[in-house]
């Protein structure tokens, strides 16, 4: 009676592979990059700047919707009294708390050009524009609220 194979599936697969049938030459591209642990970890997930931008964009959309709801509620409460609405809206705009999102935006503004390795524009002595736009995101506050939802 034949003895059962005690090797695990990986061992059986590796035993079937022989050096004779393998092409052992390295490609030119594979020799141009260092094989490091840092490169391995870096390749596993999207870069931090990318996930942070997604968090910022979602956060701005969430805060914008929250401010819009407050704007509509106050508009309905004040009715046709524009002076009262303007006064109360300016007061309300100062009460919104964007601290957590602003911390993320400040991190982005500080680290994004370094993480993306943006070159410096020698004329402006600042990092280059991305698709014609600055990389910095505005910090949210009362001015942002009044700009997005004017009196």
RAQUI-V504890 format. One record per backbone hydrogen bond with DSSP energy under -1.0 kcal/mol. CO is the residue of the C=O (numbers start at 1). NH is the residue of the N-H. Records with the same first field share a line. If there is no record, write none. Layout:
# RAQUI-V504890
CO->NH ; NH
This chain:
# RAQUI-V504890
8->12
9->13
10->14
11->15
12->16
13->17
27->31
29->32
34->36
36->40
37->41
38->42
39->43
47->51
48->52
49->53
50->54
51->55
52->56
53->57
54->58
55->59
56->60
57->61
58->62
59->63
60->64
61->65
62->66
63->67
64->68
65->69
66->70
67->71
68->72
69->73
70->74
71->75
72->76
73->77
74->78
75->79
78->81
80->82
81->85
82->86
83->87
84->88
85->89
86->90
87->91
88->92
89->93
90->94
92->95
98->102
99->103
100->104
101->105
102->106
103->107
104->108
105->109
106->110
107->111
108->112
111->115
112->116
113->118
119->128
121->125
126->121
130->133
133->130
141->145
142->146
143->147
144->148
145->149
